[in-house]
Amino acid sequence: MRIPEEGITWHYTTWLNITFLLLAATLLVRSCALAALRCCG
């Protein structure tokens, strides 16, 4: 008898996607901030 899994299953690909999205967001924010500093500062 199997117990059905509830909710979202967190596979390793999910963690890879989250890590990649966080890395991409960090790089995007940093590049935008540096561009703003170069332009206005």
C-alpha positions as a Python dict, from the first residue, in 0.01 Angstrom:
ca = {
    (1, 'M'): (0, 0, 0),
    (2, 'R'): (148, 328, -112),
    (3, 'I'): (94, 661, 54),
    (4, 'P'): (12, 927, -207),
    (5, 'E'): (245, 1223, -204),
    (6, 'E'): (79, 1552, -132),
    (7, 'G'): (171, 1887, -279),
    (8, 'I'): (472, 1962, -492),
    (9, 'T'): (755, 1714, -508),
    (10, 'W'): (1095, 1878, -480),
    (11, 'H'): (1335, 1709, -718),
    (12, 'Y'): (1697, 1808, -759),
    (13, 'T'): (1603, 1987, -1081),
    (14, 'T'): (1373, 2212, -879),
    (15, 'W'): (1663, 2318, -657),
    (16, 'L'): (1884, 2369, -964),
    (17, 'N'): (1617, 2592, -1119),
    (18, 'I'): (1577, 2795, -800),
    (19, 'T'): (1955, 2834, -768),
    (20, 'F'): (1987, 2940, -1131),
    (21, 'L'): (1703, 3191, -1101),
    (22, 'L'): (1856, 3343, -786),
    (23, 'L'): (2195, 3366, -956),
    (24, 'A'): (2046, 3525, -1267),
    (25, 'A'): (1847, 3774, -1058),
    (26, 'T'): (2157, 3867, -857),
    (27, 'L'): (2365, 3922, -1170),
    (28, 'L'): (2087, 4124, -1332),
    (29, 'V'): (2047, 4352, -1029),
    (30, 'R'): (2423, 4400, -1002),
    (31, 'S'): (2464, 4483, -1370),
    (32, 'C'): (2172, 4729, -1359),
    (33, 'A'): (2313, 4895, -1048),
    (34, 'L'): (2659, 4925, -1205),
    (35, 'A'): (2513, 5067, -1526),
    (36, 'A'): (2313, 5323, -1327),
    (37, 'L'): (2623, 5425, -1134),
    (38, 'R'): (2825, 5461, -1453),
    (39, 'C'): (2549, 5663, -1618),
    (40, 'C'): (2450, 5891, -1331),
    (41, 'G'): (2751, 5884, -1104),
}
